[in-house]
């Protein structure tokens, strides 16, 4: 009995008994005839079907090597079928390394089960990775009716995009699937679906603004900045009020820019002259790493770029707070200048403490702007 071995390094096939005894092992054996799926599972950590057919092909995904049979994969995967006639896997080694495989070894193992005839349990956590991986492997209808591309597409279209919660989950999962999720329009479709659901029930009464922001802000602000911008752009296109968009931007800044709510902690002494004061903005806090600073600068620059132009869209306090951080993280002069112009139009709404805008000289100290 020749099992299809799933191991951390390529090994020779072992016996059926060995497969059961090794609790940490995962094994698959393909049948030489069709068998009932329910009779195929032989243990919590092992999966195999009795067969006399030896494995004849090795595929490596990340750190895992899969010893498999060519035919089940070639019959469903155009990519592997095309490579099979090339020297890479036609030589005696019969080994293929799938680099940058979408979803990694976990997704590949699910696809491997599909190729051997086991059903796939699609869910919002795995469907994006399976769709991308199916595209990578070219699992089209030309090879077999009901192949993985069509099945995963159907689940995305008719199940995921019909649900707010599932769409949020899928969009979060695409953060590790670039560029496949972008090229397959999964990101765009999710962002459009979220925008449509966030605005479809827009009310006309006076409390419409409150009802809108109370239910979708918390989910939307959890996305990384590029996906957040895509969602806001889609929402803006649908005619959402600028003050609603502005409040969502302010909530995002509060979520991802910790310094937004930090007040100046007092005057530390005189600086270069009586006209200037020198102080510590975040006294007692550790210096941030270069990577963190770059991430914060990117968030600030992107948020400023999508603030609606209307004066009422964001508060003067928010503009002053983000200007402080913009100077702290050295954002582009053009955006800093834009913030200053926006502030000048609503300066009458400022509070005294908000007007202390530092001119940073190093990581810890700054000179108060005149």
N, C-alpha and C positions, 0 to 999 in steps of 0.2 A: 504494500500500500504506500503510495507516494504522495505525501502531503505538500501543498503549496505553502512554503514557509514564509512567515513575516517576521524578520529578525532585525536586530540592530547591526548586524554585519552578515554578509552572504554566507550561508551554511549549506551543507549537503542535506538533502531530504532525509528525515528520520522516520521511524516507524510511527504508526498510529498510537501505540502505547506511550512512546516518548512524548508525543504531542500533548497527551492528557496529563502526564506527570509534571510537565513544566508549566507551572501555574501562571508565570509571567509571560509565557509565549502566546502568540496568536498564530493559528495555523488554518490554512484553507486547502482543501483537496477537491479538485473538480471531478464531477462524475463523468464516466464514459457514456452514461445514458441519463436521461432526465429522471430526477428523483423529486420526492415531495419536499418542499422547503421546510415544513414543520419537522421533518425527520432529520434535518441537516445539522442542527445545533447539538454539540456534544459536550458542552461545559461552559462555565462562566467566562473563562479567559481563552477558550479555544473555539475555533470555528472551522469545520471541515466537512467534506462529503467523501464517502468512500470511492476510490477509483484505483485503477491499475496504470493510469497514464502518468509518466514522469514529467516533471516540469522541464521546460526547454528554453526559458527566457528569464533574464533578471532586469529589474527596473529599480533604480535608486531615486528616492525622493527625500531631500534633506539628508538626515542621518540613517534613514531606514532603507533596507534592501528587500525587495519583494521578488521571490522566485515564483514565477507564474507560467501559465501556458499561453503561447502566442495566439492561438485561434480565438479564444473568447475576447481578447482585447482587439485583435485586428478586425473582427467582425463588427465592432461598434466604434472603434477609434480610428478615424481616417489618418490622423497624424502618425500613429504607430504603424498603421498599415502602409503608409508611404515610406516611412523610414525602414521598414522591414526588408525592403529590397536593396537598401543601401549598405555599403560595407560596414557602417557603424554597428549594425546589429545582425548582419548577415555573416560576419566572421565567426570564428569558433567560440569567442567569448560570449556572444549573445547577451550583451549587457548594455543597457541604455540608462543614462543619467538625465533625468528631467529637471533641469535647473530652473529656478524661479517659477516653480509650479504654483499656480494660484491656490491658496488655501493650505498648502503644505501637505505633509504625509497623512494627516487626519482626513482631509478631503479626498486624497488619492485612494485611501483604503475604502472609503464609502463607494467611490466609483468602481473600484475593483470588485466589490461585492455586486454592484449593478451589472457589471460585465459577466459575472458568473451566474446571473439569473436571480439574484436576491432583490426584493423590493426595497426602494429607498423611502425613508420616512422624512419627507421634506418638512422643514420648519423655518421660521424667520431667521434663526441663527445660522443655518447652513446653506440656505438656498442661493445666496449671492455667490458664495465660494464655489458651489457646485455648478452654477451657470457659467462662471468664468473658467473653471476647470474644463467643463464640457466644450467650451469654445476652444480652449488651448488644445484639447485632444481631437477636435473636429468630429464630435459625436452627432452627426447630422442624420436627417431622415433618409438621405440617399443610401446610407449603409443599412439602416433598419428602421422600420416604422416604430414610433414611440421611443425614439432614442433620447438621450439625456438633455440635449439642447431644447427640444420641444417640450419635454416634461417640466424642466425647470422654468422655462419661459411661461408656461401655462400657470404654474404655481405663483410666480411673481405677479403676473397680470391679473389673475382672477381671484387670488386669495390675499396676497400681501398688500397690493395697492388699494384694496377695498377696506383695509383696516388702518386706522391711525397708529395704533400701538405697533403693529407688525411692520409698517413702513418705517417708523422710527428705528426699530431694531435692525432692519435690513440696512438702512443708511449708515448706522453706526458700524455695522460689520464690514462695510466697503472701505473703511479707513485703512485696512491692511491689504486691499486688493487692487491698488493702482499698478498699471494704468488700465487693467482689464475692465474694472467696473465703470470707468469713465468711457472707454471706447464702446462698451456695450450699452451705454445710455442708462445704466442702472441708477447712477447718481442723479442724473437729470430727471428721470421718471419719479424717483422718490421725492426729490425736492419739489417738483411740480405738484405731486399728490399732496404733500404736506401743506404747501401754499394754498391749494384749492380747498382743503379741509379746514384750514385756519380761517379762511375768508368766506366760505359758502354761506354761513349762517349769520353774516354781518347784520346787525340790528339797526333799525332806523331811529329807535328811541334814544332818549338822552343818556341812558346808561349803557349804550352799545359798547363804548370804549372799555368800560370796566369788565363787561361780560366776555369780550374777546380776549383780553390779556390774561384773564384769570385762569384760562384752561390750556393755552398752548405755549405760553412763554417758557414755563419751566422745562418742557421737553426740548424746545428749540435751542435754548441757551446752553445745552449740554454738548452740542456738536463742536468739533474743532472749527477754526475760523473760516477755512475755505468753504466748508459745507454750510456754515451759518450764513455766509455772504450769499451763497447761491439761493438759499431759502428766502432771505430778505429781498433779494432782487426779484424773485418770482412773486412774492407777496406784494411788492410795490407795483409790479406790472398790473396786478388785479385791482388797483385803485384803492388800496388800503390807506386810511388817513395817515398823514406824516407823523402826527403825535403818537399814534399806535406804534409805528415803526421805530420812532425815537425812543419810546419807553422800552421796547424790546432790546434795542442797542444798549441803553443804559443798564438794563438788567444783565446783559451779557458782559459788559465791562465790569460790573460788580462781581460777577462770577469768576472771571478769569484774570482780572487785574487787581490783586489784593490791595495795592496802594491807593485805590480810588477812595477809600473811606478813611485814610490816614490823615490826621490833622498835624500841622506843624507843632513840634513839641517844645517850642520856646526858643528864645534867643540865647545863643551860646557866647556872644561877645561881639565886639566891633571888628569889622573886617579891614578893608583897605582905606577906610576913611569914615568920617562921621555920617556921610550920606548913604552908607551901605551897612548892612548887618549880616553877620555870618552865623549860620546855625546848622544843626543836624536835622535832617528830615526824618530819617528812620533810625534814631539812636538806639543802640543795643541790638539791632538786627544784623545778621551776618551779611557779608558781601555776596551778591548773587554771582553765579557762574556766567561765563560768556554765553553758553548755550541758552540759559534761562533769559538773559538780557535780549538775545536775538529773538527769542520767541515772544517776549513781551513787546518788543518794538514792532514786530510783524503784526501782532494783534491790534496795537494802537493805530498803526498806519492804515490797516484795513477798516477798522471801525470808523475812523475819521472820514475815510473816503466814501462811506455809504450813509453818512448822516444826511437826512433830507434837508434841502436848502431852506425850507420854511423856518422862520424864527421860532415858532412855537413847538417845533418838533422835539427839541431837547432843552433842558434847563441851563441857565447861566452857570449854576454851581457845577453841573456835569462838565461843561466846556472848560471851566477853570481847573477842575480836578484832572481832566485828561491832558490839559496843557502842562500841568506840573509833571505828569508822567512822561509826556512827550519830550520834555527837556531832559528829564532824568535818563531816558533811554536813547537820547540823540536821534529822534526821528528826523525825517527829511525836512529841510528848511521850508520847502513849499507847503507842507502840511502844517507846520508850526505857524507859518504866516497866515494860513487859512483860518486856523483856530483863533488867532489873535483878532482877525477881522470879524469873525462870528461873534466873539466876545464883546467887541466894541459896539455891536448893534444892540446888545441886551445888558450892557454894563450896569444899568440902573437897578437891575434885579440882584446884583451881587451882594454878598455879605462880607463884612470886613475881613474875617479870617480867610475867606476864599481868595482874597486879593493878594495874599502872600505867595507870589510865584517865584520859585528859586531859579537862579542862574547857576547851574551846576558846574563846579570846578574839578571835582573828582567823585569817586563813588559814594563818599559819605557826606561831603559838605558842599554847600552852595552859597552863592551870593544873592541876596534878595534883589529881584528886578526893580528897577526904578519906575 
